[in-house]
Amino acid sequence: MFAKETGMIAHDSLHDLKLRFLERCRSNIGNIKAAGDDARILERGELHAEIVRTVHSLAGAGGIFGFDALSARAIDLETYLISGHELDAGKVCGLCEALGAEMQGAIDS
């Protein structure tokens, strides 16, 4: 009986973590879209670092919870943002749009 209870607790905890992840998607999708709309906001150090942290977190957690495409798009954006290259507004826009679409898909699922 204990093993079943432990399994249920683990399942419930994983479910709760997934719900928290989806809530993070809801609360961060606006920031991702804003960065895509105006890549200049990423030129400010603090905002750049915040977006990179957010995207890094989405990349890891997305894969854990079965949102592989979301994770891949987050990795694409993070890789570009930390590359050290001068940011191309069109590229940032496309990467943010792709990630935002996957985030919305996860939220709607």
C-alpha positions as CSV (number, residue, x, y, z in Angstrom):
1,M,0.0,0.0,0.0
2,F,2.8,2.4,0.8
3,A,4.4,2.0,-2.6
4,K,1.0,2.9,-4.3
5,E,0.6,5.9,-2.0
6,T,4.1,7.0,-2.7
7,G,3.5,6.6,-6.5
8,M,0.4,8.7,-6.2
9,I,2.2,11.4,-4.3
10,A,4.9,11.5,-6.9
11,H,2.3,11.6,-9.7
12,D,0.4,14.4,-7.9
13,S,3.7,16.3,-7.3
14,L,4.7,16.0,-11.0
15,H,1.2,17.1,-12.0
16,D,1.5,20.1,-9.7
17,L,4.9,20.9,-11.1
18,K,3.6,20.8,-14.6
19,L,0.8,23.2,-13.7
20,R,3.3,25.5,-12.2
21,F,5.3,25.3,-15.4
22,L,2.3,26.2,-17.5
23,E,1.6,29.1,-15.1
24,R,5.2,30.3,-15.7
25,C,4.5,30.1,-19.4
26,R,1.4,32.2,-19.0
27,S,3.2,34.8,-16.9
28,N,6.3,35.0,-19.2
29,I,4.7,34.8,-22.7
30,G,4.2,38.6,-22.7
31,N,8.0,39.2,-22.0
32,I,8.9,36.8,-24.8
33,K,6.5,38.5,-27.2
34,A,7.8,42.0,-26.2
35,A,11.4,41.0,-26.9
36,G,10.3,39.8,-30.3
37,D,8.4,43.0,-31.0
38,D,11.4,45.2,-30.0
39,A,14.8,43.5,-29.8
40,R,16.3,46.7,-28.5
41,I,15.0,45.8,-25.0
42,L,17.5,42.9,-25.1
43,E,20.3,45.4,-25.4
44,R,19.8,46.4,-21.8
45,G,21.9,44.2,-19.6
46,E,19.4,43.4,-16.9
47,L,16.5,42.6,-19.3
48,H,18.8,40.6,-21.5
49,A,19.9,38.5,-18.5
50,E,16.3,38.1,-17.3
51,I,15.1,36.9,-20.7
52,V,18.1,34.5,-20.9
53,R,17.3,33.0,-17.5
54,T,13.6,32.7,-18.4
55,V,14.3,31.0,-21.7
56,H,16.9,28.7,-20.1
57,S,14.3,27.6,-17.5
58,L,11.7,27.0,-20.2
59,A,14.2,25.0,-22.2
60,G,14.8,22.6,-19.4
61,A,11.4,22.3,-17.9
62,G,9.6,22.1,-21.3
63,G,11.4,18.9,-22.1
64,I,10.7,17.4,-18.6
65,F,7.0,17.9,-19.1
66,G,6.8,16.6,-22.6
67,F,6.8,19.9,-24.5
68,D,9.8,19.0,-26.7
69,A,9.1,21.6,-29.4
70,L,8.8,24.3,-26.8
71,S,12.1,23.2,-25.3
72,A,13.8,23.2,-28.7
73,R,12.5,26.7,-29.6
74,A,13.7,28.0,-26.2
75,I,17.2,26.4,-26.8
76,D,17.3,28.1,-30.2
77,L,16.5,31.5,-28.7
78,E,18.9,31.0,-25.7
79,T,21.7,29.9,-28.0
80,Y,21.3,33.0,-30.2
81,L,21.0,35.4,-27.2
82,I,24.2,34.1,-25.6
83,S,26.2,33.8,-28.8
84,G,27.8,37.2,-28.4
85,H,26.8,38.2,-31.9
86,E,25.2,41.6,-32.5
87,L,21.4,40.9,-32.2
88,D,19.5,41.0,-35.5
89,A,16.0,42.3,-34.8
90,G,14.4,40.1,-37.5
91,K,16.1,37.0,-36.2
92,V,15.1,37.8,-32.6
93,C,11.6,38.4,-33.7
94,G,11.4,35.1,-35.5
95,L,12.8,33.1,-32.6
96,C,10.6,34.8,-30.1
97,E,7.5,34.3,-32.3
98,A,8.3,30.6,-32.6
99,L,8.9,30.2,-28.8
100,G,5.7,32.2,-28.1
101,A,3.7,30.0,-30.3
102,E,4.9,26.9,-28.6
103,M,4.3,28.4,-25.2
104,Q,0.7,29.3,-26.2
105,G,0.3,25.7,-27.5
106,A,1.4,24.3,-24.1
107,I,-0.9,26.7,-22.3
108,D,-3.8,25.7,-24.5
109,S,-3.1,21.9,-24.1
